[in-house]
Structures are given as structure tokens and as C-alpha cells.
């Protein structure tokens, strides 16, 4: 038997099938439809919660990274101004390059070295 695909015919056959069911069969069909609807709703809600949680976690990580980068940039600016105060301006390109690429640990070490440095080079040796 050929498969029916014409939408109005399929809809009519489904309606006829529903009408020919007993009251008990109709209630079971409605219960199945509700169960499917509830399941799909739960899936949708879970997806939305997952998306929201992912966004919140992404925002938190982004804010943390921004704070870390801000602190690091602040340390670089502060150290640069301290070096300029002690040794004068303008600083040589090699110093600026070192400051730009420094890790937080290097910046801290150079800050300590600055207190004892007699020459600009003394800050970055060691």
C-alpha cells in the first residue's frame, strides 16, 4: 500500500483514527501526548538552564581574567613610573620591551631589585 504524504489526508486519517478510539484509548493517547509534551518541555528547560549556567561561568572567568590582566598592567605602569623617577626619562626601548613582556613574577622581582639598583641594568640582572 502506498504511503500517504498529502498533509490534509494525513490529518483527516489521524482525526478519523482518534474518533474511532474508545474513551479509554483516547485518554491513553492524551496521556501519551502530555508525557511527550512534558518531556520536551523538561529538555528545553534543562537546555536553557545549561546555557544560562555556561554564560554565568563564562562571565565569571572573563571577569577574573580581566582583573588579573588589570593588576598586571597596573604593576607594569607602577614599576615603569618608579624606574623613570629613579633613573629619569625617557627609558630605553630595551627596558620598555622588557616591561611589556614581563610576567607578574618578574615585575615583582624587578620592583625589589629597583630598591637596591645603582644602574638601570641592575634591575634586570638576576
Long-range contacts (C-beta under 8 A, 24 or more apart in sequence): 71-104, 72-104, 72-107, 75-104, 75-107, 75-108, 75-111, 76-100, 76-102, 76-107, 79-107, 79-110, 79-111, 79-114, 82-111, 82-114, 83-114, 83-120, 83-123, 86-114, 86-117, 87-120, 91-120, 92-120, 95-120, 95-124, 98-124
